[in-house]
């Protein structure tokens, strides 16, 4: 009995000691890993797996979210003092808001990215195309004319026939009191009819006004086509052909350069500002993977999204804060040298498909070099052209000049003719409603009623 009691006390004691060790070790590790720039919040250490879990990693005031890390503690001798040193073999961050990181302000990086202008060779997407404009107005015209014809056939013509009948009845009545009632009946019939005609006429006039106000869209689009042609001619000039790099790939270059440099910056900050050494950092399920320590960044892989085209590999070698970054996708390669807050040099190679047509080689390599010192961006066209390529480009410019201009002008002429036809159809229908209204006014003149034939009534009877 005493032995069992002793055993129970021993187990309870060991359990209390173990729990105390875990709690105490969590507090010790929290203090060992804490620095003025970084801290792991609610850190929990597993003795069995030698792994820590934490609810949030705060780096330089920015919350990077929860994660885990493999941990080792070694005794080190620094300045003659023996102390414990924490090493992370892997730091995994599970829920980092990379969009927020990429949106963070960095004067040097932002200045460089903003200087990478993407040439505008097309109309703004918000601009309505001339063909769509014409189609919309033609559709509205057809609907309005159909509605107007339907109103004339089903409402106005039968009503005029009825009013004419009332007028004949008026002439046959001898009693003045009954005549007065009949006049009121005629006027009550005419009044709503007049309103219907005016309302329908207003819809037609509104569409005419709308077309007149918006028809300059066609002229603006034609002007945009001519500007596009001018840019295209300049772009296809032998001296400027390399600028297709920015026309076709400018937005991709801007977005991914910003992403690369700012995600590199956060990785470097983790390495520099953390109190402990970290051999590898993984962010958001391998979206960013970096082998790193306080001295250098050996290798980083940044995945920009799904598919081979958005996969980016970055090799970074620290030589006095200078990094060599290699970006690759299907048809674009960037080799970038980045000296933090001082200089960026980028060599860009873009394989433009189907640019040429002769000699069985349609693809062409377009090369550019960019140099940025924080103040200005210098572009150097490094595209090397063969003599056959130069000849074909010259012929291409000649063809564009001779054919495309005539095509643009001819299209505008056709568009103008179509819009005039639409306006003419609307105006014809407005005139028809005016004539109907004037004939209604004649029907109001009861004192002048005769047995003459009313052409509108006869037309209505014929229908």
C-alpha positions, 0 to 999 in steps of 0.5 A, a space after each residue: 500500500 505504501 509502495 502504491 502511494 509512493 508510486 502515485 506521488 512520484 507519477 504526480 510529481 513527474 507530471 507536474 515537473 513535465 508540465 512545468 518544463 513545457 510551460 517554462 520551455 515555452 517562455 524560455 523559447 519565446 524570450 530566446 527568439 524575441 528581438 526588438 524587430 521580431 517576435 513569435 506570439 503564443 509560441 508552443 514547443 513540442 519536446 517530442 518533435 522538437 517543433 514550435 507552433 505559433 499563432 503569429 509572427 510579428 516582423 518589424 511591426 507587420 503580422 505574417 500570421 501563424 506557422 511552425 518551425 523545426 528548432 535546435 538549441 546549441 550552446 555557443 561561446 560569445 565574448 567569453 560568455 556561454 549562452 544558448 543559441 536557437 537555430 531554425 532548420 525550417 520556418 513555415 509561414 502558412 497564411 502570409 498576405 503576399 498581396 498586402 506585402 506587394 502593395 507596401 510602399 518602397 520608394 526605390 522599387 516603386 519608382 523603378 516599376 512606375 518608370 516601366 511605361 507600357 505603350 498604349 497602342 489601342 483604344 481604352 477598353 471602356 471606349 465603345 467600338 464603332 461596330 457595337 455603337 452602330 449595332 446598338 443604334 440600329 437595334 433601337 431604331 428598328 424596335 422604335 419604328 416597329 412600336 410606332 407602326 404598331 401604335 398607328 395600326 392598332 390605336 391611332 387609325 381605329 381612333 381616327 375612324 371612330 372620331 370621324 364617325 362621331 363627327 358625322 353623328 354630330 352633324 345629324 343631331 338637331 338638339 344643341 344640348 346633345 351636340 354639346 355632349 358630342 363635342 365633349 366626346 370628340 375632344 375626350 377622344 382626341 386628347 389621349 390620342 394626341 398624347 400618345 402621338 407626342 410620347 411616341 414622337 418624343 422617343 424617336 426624337 430622343 434617339 435622334 438626339 442620342 445618336 447626334 450626341 454620341 456619333 463622335 464615338 466613330 470619329 474618336 475610334 477612327 482617330 484612335 485607329 490612326 494613332 495606333 497605326 502611327 505607333 505600329 509604324 514606329 514600332 516596326 521601324 528597325 530602330 524601335 522594334 525592340 519596344 515590342 517587349 513593353 507593348 506585349 509584355 510590359 504589364 507582366 514585367 511591371 507586376 512580376 518585377 514588383 512582386 519579385 523585389 518586394 517578396 525578396 525584401 520580406 525574405 531578407 528581412 526575416 533573415 536579417 531581423 530575426 534573432 535566430 538563424 534560419 536555414 529555410 523559409 517556406 511561405 504559403 505552401 511553397 508559394 515562396 521557398 528560400 534557403 537562407 541565413 544571416 550572411 546570404 540568400 542561397 536560393 529562392 523560388 517564387 511561384 507567381 501562380 498556376 501554370 508554367 508561364 507564371 512559375 518564377 525561379 530566383 537565384 540570389 547571391 549576396 555580394 555586398 547586398 547585390 542580388 542576381 535574379 533570374 526570371 523565366 516563363 514561356 517566352 520571356 526571360 529577365 536577368 536582373 542585378 539588384 543592389 538594394 536602394 541603389 541600382 537595378 540592371 535588367 536584361 530582357 529577352 522576349 521571343 515574339 511569335 509570328 512576327 516574321 513570315 519568311 525563311 520558315 522562321 516566324 519567331 523573333 528574339 527582341 532584347 532590351 537592357 534597362 538601367 535604373 539608378 533611383 532617378 531615371 531609367 535608361 533603355 537600350 535596344 539590344 535586338 540584333 537584326 539580320 539583313 533579311 529581317 531588316 528587309 522584311 521589316 521595311 516591306 512590312 512598314 510599306 504595306 501598313 502605310 499603303 493599305 491600313 490607312 485606306 482601310 481606316 478611312 473607308 471604314 469611317 465613310 461606311 460607318 457615317 453612311 450607316 448612321 445617316 441612314 438610321 437618322 433618315 429612317 427615324 426622321 421619316 417616322 417623326 414626319 409621319 406622326 406630325 402628319 397624323 397630329 395635324 389631321 387630328 387637329 382638322 378633326 377638332 373643327 366640328 363646325 366645318 364638318 362636311 361630307 368630304 372624304 377623310 383620307 386617313 379614315 379611308 386608309 384606316 378602312 382599307 386596312 
